[in-house]
């Protein structure tokens, strides 16, 4: 049973919320700190998003004509890739150290100009890179604590266009969010019973505050163009991860993640409105893993994201929760481990509502993710 311990992390690269629950993409995993011995890994994942909707015929008051044609948006979801890496080393029998690279936050949305009359031409792109340095101290075989610091960089660009933004001077607005780096911290505790492959780990990640320099541009009102600045936070979160053996070479595993997305606002000074407007979320994972022999093992997991509030969302993140199923396989030979997996995500229905005014319905959308990870023990 113990030989299966590492396979619960086999699909960490696609186990987080790939395209929903705010801007959350990786779930900020720290499982590498529990790997046995010295270990290094590299991961890659790609997600193809099918995300489309239809403009509503009326405004929220049900009377004022908005878009009688109810034009279709076309596919607004952009494919995105994620890279990850990690290194873990035992310093002595009680103390270990890990460095983790991931890309925790992001958005890739593009409304074709030939689609929605209300939102056509609106785009959003944001990227992030994060490095987390962790220490773990084992009091004994069962109790341990872990913690460290996290540094992350974020940048992006947003363009607002379409009839829904007609109140903006000139009708079209662009803001460039210049890259900013900032620090946060991580702390947690774990309890283990190695004889039955049981582990429960609770990890808190602090919010991180960024001071962004912005370049705001109003296409039809250049007199308003300006270089401004704003403060934005990425959410604090709590991850509870667990696993336990339930039969010979069979493992039950899962987790709960809470993230306070509501603290993440982006309010450019000249525009004067929040461009993000997200709700807090809980993400639940439950799965089973099986070791078939000394080389091969597999896992199956169900994932559900529950998002607070109603289904009115920002057009820049037009989903509301999700349900997903994930299938993974792992091959181990000597010190080398290769893990691969596929995940299907059914995205929750939502209504894109710039400024709180419902304008476009998004229904029956989904995403498919593929992931690969190579690990090496030394």
WORAFEN-V878587 format. One record per residue. N is the residue number from 0. RES is the residue in three letters. NEAR is the number of other C-alpha atoms within 12 Angstrom. D_FIRST is the distance of its C-alpha to the first C-alpha in Angstrom with 2 decimals. Layout:
((N;RES;NEAR;D_FIRST) (N;RES;NEAR;D_FIRST))
//
This chain:
((0;UNK;29;0.00) (1;UNK;29;3.77) (2;UNK;28;5.44) (3;UNK;41;5.71) (4;UNK;36;7.54) (5;UNK;39;10.79) (6;UNK;46;11.12) (7;UNK;48;12.30) (8;UNK;44;15.31) (9;UNK;45;15.92) (10;UNK;44;18.94) (11;UNK;50;20.16) (12;UNK;48;23.46) (13;UNK;50;24.11) (14;UNK;51;22.19) (15;UNK;50;25.27) (16;UNK;52;28.49) (17;UNK;53;30.04) (18;UNK;52;33.57) (19;UNK;51;33.96) (20;UNK;47;33.93) (21;UNK;47;36.70) (22;UNK;45;36.23) (23;UNK;43;32.48) (24;UNK;39;30.56) (25;UNK;40;27.38) (26;UNK;46;26.45) (27;UNK;43;26.51) (28;UNK;48;22.78) (29;UNK;47;21.84) (30;UNK;43;18.08) (31;UNK;44;18.77) (32;UNK;42;19.56) (33;UNK;41;15.91) (34;UNK;33;15.03) (35;UNK;27;14.33) (36;UNK;25;17.63) (37;UNK;25;20.54) (38;UNK;31;20.10) (39;UNK;30;22.53) (40;UNK;37;22.49) (41;UNK;31;25.13) (42;UNK;35;25.09) (43;UNK;31;27.71) (44;UNK;35;28.18) (45;UNK;28;31.23) (46;UNK;33;32.32) (47;UNK;28;35.19) (48;UNK;34;36.84) (49;UNK;32;39.22) (50;UNK;40;41.18) (51;UNK;39;44.67) (52;UNK;36;47.06) (53;UNK;35;50.65) (54;UNK;37;53.34) (55;UNK;34;54.59) (56;UNK;25;58.22) (57;UNK;22;59.16) (58;UNK;23;58.50) (59;UNK;21;56.76) (60;UNK;14;60.16) (61;UNK;13;60.23) (62;UNK;12;63.77) (63;UNK;14;64.20) (64;UNK;17;63.66) (65;UNK;29;60.96) (66;UNK;25;60.13) (67;UNK;19;61.62) (68;UNK;17;60.18) (69;UNK;23;56.58) (70;UNK;28;55.63) (71;UNK;31;52.09) (72;UNK;38;50.23) (73;UNK;28;48.70) (74;UNK;30;45.18) (75;UNK;39;44.87) (76;UNK;37;41.20) (77;UNK;29;40.77) (78;UNK;26;37.84) (79;UNK;29;36.05) (80;UNK;33;33.62) (81;UNK;37;31.23) (82;UNK;31;30.07) (83;UNK;39;27.50) (84;UNK;33;26.43) (85;UNK;36;24.66) (86;UNK;34;24.52) (87;UNK;34;22.49) (88;UNK;30;23.37) (89;UNK;26;22.67) (90;UNK;16;26.10) (91;UNK;14;25.10) (92;UNK;17;22.38) (93;UNK;21;23.07) (94;UNK;24;24.55) (95;UNK;31;23.31) (96;UNK;35;25.28) (97;UNK;38;24.79) (98;UNK;32;27.32) (99;UNK;38;26.70) (100;UNK;35;29.18) (101;UNK;40;29.28) (102;UNK;39;32.02) (103;UNK;41;31.52) (104;UNK;38;34.79) (105;UNK;38;36.98) (106;UNK;42;39.32) (107;UNK;37;40.96) (108;UNK;39;43.55) (109;UNK;36;46.74) (110;UNK;40;49.25) (111;UNK;27;51.43) (112;UNK;23;55.13) (113;UNK;19;55.84) (114;UNK;27;53.72) (115;UNK;39;53.97) (116;UNK;33;57.45) (117;UNK;44;56.08) (118;UNK;49;53.31) (119;UNK;35;54.00) (120;UNK;32;53.82) (121;UNK;41;51.42) (122;UNK;34;48.56) (123;UNK;36;45.87) (124;UNK;31;43.72) (125;UNK;33;41.64) (126;UNK;30;39.17) (127;UNK;35;37.13) (128;UNK;30;35.32) (129;UNK;35;33.29) (130;UNK;32;32.02) (131;UNK;39;29.86) (132;UNK;32;29.58) (133;UNK;37;26.98) (134;UNK;34;26.42) (135;UNK;38;23.51) (136;UNK;30;24.15) (137;UNK;25;21.58) (138;UNK;17;23.40) (139;UNK;17;20.58) (140;UNK;19;16.79) (141;UNK;22;17.01) (142;UNK;23;20.06) (143;UNK;29;21.22) (144;UNK;32;23.95) (145;UNK;36;24.61) (146;UNK;32;27.79) (147;UNK;30;30.32) (148;UNK;26;32.93) (149;UNK;33;33.11) (150;UNK;33;36.01) (151;UNK;34;36.73) (152;UNK;34;39.62) (153;UNK;35;40.89) (154;UNK;29;43.85) (155;UNK;29;45.14) (156;UNK;34;48.11) (157;UNK;37;49.32) (158;UNK;36;52.26) (159;UNK;41;53.75) (160;UNK;36;56.04) (161;UNK;35;57.27) (162;UNK;27;59.52) (163;UNK;33;57.06) (164;UNK;32;57.83) (165;UNK;20;61.57) (166;UNK;19;62.28) (167;UNK;27;61.10) (168;UNK;22;64.21) (169;UNK;22;64.59) (170;UNK;27;61.82) (171;UNK;32;59.27) (172;UNK;37;57.29) (173;UNK;38;54.96) (174;UNK;38;53.08) (175;UNK;32;51.37) (176;UNK;36;48.75) (177;UNK;26;48.81) (178;UNK;23;45.67) (179;UNK;28;44.84) (180;UNK;25;42.17) (181;UNK;28;41.08) (182;UNK;26;38.56) (183;UNK;29;36.19) (184;UNK;28;33.45) (185;UNK;33;29.85) (186;UNK;30;28.38) (187;UNK;31;25.24) (188;UNK;31;23.03) (189;UNK;34;19.32) (190;UNK;28;17.46) (191;UNK;29;13.92) (192;UNK;22;11.94) (193;UNK;23;9.36) (194;UNK;17;8.23) (195;UNK;23;7.03) (196;UNK;33;6.56) (197;UNK;30;10.14) (198;UNK;34;12.92) (199;UNK;30;16.43) (200;UNK;36;18.95) (201;UNK;31;22.62) (202;UNK;37;24.83) (203;UNK;35;28.58) (204;UNK;36;30.56) (205;UNK;30;34.31) (206;UNK;28;36.95) (207;UNK;31;38.73) (208;UNK;28;42.48) (209;UNK;30;44.23) (210;UNK;27;47.96) (211;UNK;31;48.79) (212;UNK;28;52.04) (213;UNK;31;53.14) (214;UNK;28;55.66) (215;UNK;33;57.06) (216;UNK;32;59.23) (217;UNK;28;61.30) (218;UNK;20;62.48) (219;UNK;18;65.59) (220;UNK;18;66.43) (221;UNK;17;66.11) (222;UNK;13;67.97) (223;UNK;21;64.80) (224;UNK;25;62.61) (225;UNK;22;61.26) (226;UNK;22;58.67) (227;UNK;24;57.00) (228;UNK;26;53.85) (229;UNK;30;51.40) (230;UNK;24;48.44) (231;UNK;32;45.13) (232;UNK;31;41.80) (233;UNK;39;38.30) (234;UNK;35;36.33) (235;UNK;30;34.38) (236;UNK;35;30.93) (237;UNK;31;28.03) (238;UNK;36;24.39) (239;UNK;34;21.80) (240;UNK;40;18.25) (241;UNK;34;15.23) (242;UNK;37;11.61) (243;UNK;34;9.49) (244;UNK;30;6.69) (245;UNK;20;9.09) (246;UNK;17;7.85) (247;UNK;20;5.71) (248;UNK;27;4.36) (249;UNK;31;6.76) (250;UNK;36;7.76) (251;UNK;35;11.31) (252;UNK;37;13.23) (253;UNK;34;16.92) (254;UNK;36;19.86) (255;UNK;32;23.55) (256;UNK;40;26.13) (257;UNK;36;29.74) (258;UNK;41;32.37) (259;UNK;32;36.05) (260;UNK;32;37.62) (261;UNK;29;40.96) (262;UNK;26;41.80) (263;UNK;30;41.89) (264;UNK;29;45.55) (265;UNK;36;47.69) (266;UNK;27;51.41) (267;UNK;33;53.73) (268;UNK;24;57.00) (269;UNK;28;59.41) (270;UNK;33;57.55) (271;UNK;17;56.91) (272;UNK;21;54.09) (273;UNK;28;50.29) (274;UNK;35;48.74) (275;UNK;35;45.13) (276;UNK;33;45.11) (277;UNK;40;41.42) (278;UNK;34;39.70) (279;UNK;32;36.68) (280;UNK;35;33.41) (281;UNK;33;30.07) (282;UNK;40;27.22) (283;UNK;34;24.33) (284;UNK;37;21.06) (285;UNK;29;18.58) (286;UNK;34;15.98) (287;UNK;32;12.98) (288;UNK;40;10.61) (289;UNK;36;9.28) (290;UNK;31;8.09) (291;UNK;22;10.99) (292;UNK;18;11.00) (293;UNK;18;10.97) (294;UNK;22;13.53) (295;UNK;25;13.39) (296;UNK;35;11.59) (297;UNK;35;13.54) (298;UNK;40;14.22) (299;UNK;33;17.09) (300;UNK;38;18.70) (301;UNK;30;22.00) (302;UNK;35;24.12) (303;UNK;35;27.32) (304;UNK;39;29.87) (305;UNK;30;32.51) (306;UNK;35;35.59) (307;UNK;23;38.28) (308;UNK;18;41.89) (309;UNK;22;43.66) (310;UNK;31;43.26) (311;UNK;34;46.03) (312;UNK;39;44.57) (313;UNK;41;45.83) (314;UNK;55;46.83) (315;UNK;45;44.80) (316;UNK;47;41.51) (317;UNK;53;42.41) (318;UNK;51;39.23) (319;UNK;42;38.11) (320;UNK;41;34.36) (321;UNK;37;32.16) (322;UNK;35;29.45) (323;UNK;35;26.91) (324;UNK;34;24.18) (325;UNK;39;21.83) (326;UNK;34;20.03) (327;UNK;39;17.94) (328;UNK;34;16.69) (329;UNK;36;15.24) (330;UNK;30;16.10) (331;UNK;29;15.08) (332;UNK;18;17.40) (333;UNK;13;17.80) (334;UNK;19;18.29) (335;UNK;20;19.14) (336;UNK;31;17.23) (337;UNK;33;19.18) (338;UNK;39;18.37) (339;UNK;37;20.88) (340;UNK;37;21.62) (341;UNK;33;24.42) (342;UNK;39;25.41) (343;UNK;34;28.32) (344;UNK;38;30.08) (345;UNK;32;32.84) (346;UNK;37;35.09) (347;UNK;33;36.86) (348;UNK;30;40.61) (349;UNK;35;42.87) (350;UNK;31;46.53) (351;UNK;41;47.60) (352;UNK;35;50.03) (353;UNK;35;51.76) (354;UNK;24;53.50) (355;UNK;25;52.15) (356;UNK;26;54.17) (357;UNK;33;52.17) (358;UNK;44;53.17) (359;UNK;47;50.48) (360;UNK;37;47.94) (361;UNK;38;44.53) (362;UNK;27;42.79) (363;UNK;23;40.21) (364;UNK;32;38.73) (365;UNK;34;35.36) (366;UNK;36;33.46) (367;UNK;32;31.05) (368;UNK;38;28.79) (369;UNK;34;27.19) (370;UNK;38;24.94) (371;UNK;35;23.77) (372;UNK;35;21.93) (373;UNK;31;21.78) (374;UNK;35;19.80) (375;UNK;30;20.25) (376;UNK;25;18.77) (377;UNK;18;21.53))
//
